[in-house]
Amino acid sequence: MNFMRLLLFSILNLVLVLNSRALEKVDEFYYQNAVFREEIKSVQMYREGSELSNPVIELGSDVKLLFKFDDLAEDVKNYSYTVIHCDANWNESYIQQNEYLSGFPDNQITDYAMSFNTTIKFVNYQLSIPNEDCNPKYSGNYALIVFENNNRKNLVLTQRFYIVEPKVRIEGLVKKATFDVYNGENQEVDFKVVNQQLKLLNPREDIKVVLMQNRRWDNAILNLKPNYIRDNVLDYDYDKENVFPGGNEFRYFDIRTKRRNGENVESVKFIQPYFHVTLLPDEIRNNSKFLPYKEMNGNFVIQSQDRVTDTDTECDYMFVHFYLAMPSQLVGGSVNVFGALTGWNANKSNEMKWNYEAAGYELTLLLKQGYYNYQYVYVPEGAKKADSVNLEGTFFITENEYEIFAYYRDQSSRYDRLVGFVTLNSSVK
């Protein structure tokens, strides 16, 4: 039975707590990074040994992906997982699990550890993929589904990852936009897909590309066709279609220690029974000059500068208080804290509240000790794309990462293969 249909009813019942806006209509169903329970925190997936890496590995390589999350509970729960192959648009592929998986369709998560010496108790769960019980055999997009008590309808979270078989080479360059409606503050991503091994009968249809900025899916460019094709090269050199606002460098704060104030932290206080962190007040930056500095393009790392042996179980959770000063309340939409710390989702769980007396927006998030990037975004009512330009400003010299995925499916195939992947940096010319 198609897993998507099996889960659809239960997912619609959980939509009120879903960390996303993408399941509002049945015909818009697709798998994404989503958390279905408030007690699930600090979800991460990356190549082992590289916490800031994209969850992408090559088919058949010895490299593994490390997946981890915390459950804010005192007892261990019976969590299981399954892996679903998806097409380029993250819909479930029309192939059976036993075709693309070696091992078992469902497996328990048996690697867990209780928190130690923390004010908030939690259980840390971890999983490596591939493993003996779950080894994907096809390239493509994959959704990792975590559920409880051996019941796939009892959803906990979903997490995307990628397995690539390098059949094409992607070459690209990020530059100042050629045609710019934002007064010279856009970045243009020109690239080529060089076919080395595939038999492309209809290149414009057989190859599909996805272009992303800093791993954001809300403003990803989809359905981009090659501007022209020459021999074995598909050229995506456009003036408008491949353009992103340059944006601004991400804001950041350091909560790696409970003993003193880290960068951009106003105070760290223990208010029985929890730690509270108040960040320095923020202001909008849309009229500010560009200030270059090193950051992590919206990501975070779990770390501690206190005396700990295991950061996974000994890093504590803190209530982090954000404040954004504003001359007046914005109408017609919401202001959200945005970045990897919110799963790159702008929704009710990270929507800021207007405080009339304080003349600004406020939000409190429960976060694990570490180093975090973030930004403020405005989301118009009914929109799915978060806008950072009006609150953060935009500059073409901002350092950004761009991810390009190339998928291949010929007319006889039943699934999308991921045949190329590259990360470009706007600071590399």
Sequence and secondary structure as in RCSB ss.txt:
>XXXX:A:sequence
MNFMRLLLFSILNLVLVLNSRALEKVDEFYYQNAVFREEIKSVQMYREGSELSNPVIELGSDVKLLFKFDDLAED
VKNYSYTVIHCDANWNESYIQQNEYLSGFPDNQITDYAMSFNTTIKFVNYQLSIPNEDCNPKYSGNYALIVFENN
NRKNLVLTQRFYIVEPKVRIEGLVKKATFDVYNGENQEVDFKVVNQQLKLLNPREDIKVVLMQNRRWDNAILNLK
PNYIRDNVLDYDYDKENVFPGGNEFRYFDIRTKRRNGENVESVKFIQPYFHVTLLPDEIRNNSKFLPYKEMNGNF
VIQSQDRVTDTDTECDYMFVHFYLAMPSQLVGGSVNVFGALTGWNANKSNEMKWNYEAAGYELTLLLKQGYYNYQ
YVYVPEGAKKADSVNLEGTFFITENEYEIFAYYRDQSSRYDRLVGFVTLNSSVK
>XXXX:A:secstr
  HHHHHHHHHHHTGGG S STTSSGGG    SEE  TTEEEEEEEETT TTS SEEETT S  EEEEEEE SSS
   EEEEEEEE TTS B SS HHHHEEE SSEE  EEEE  S SS  EEEEEEESBTTEEE S EEEEEEEEETT
 TTSEEEEEEEEEE   EEEEEEEEE SS TTTT EEEEEEEEEESS   SSHHHHEEEEEEETT STT B S  
 SEEETTEEEE  SSTTEEE     EEEE S SSS  TTEEEEEEETTEEEEEE  EE  TTS        TT E
EE  SSS S HHHH  EEEEEEEEE SS   SEEEEEESGGGTT  SGGGB EEETTTTEEEEEEEEESEEEEEE
EEEEETT SS B HHHH   TT   EEEEEEEE  TT SS EEEEEEEEETT  
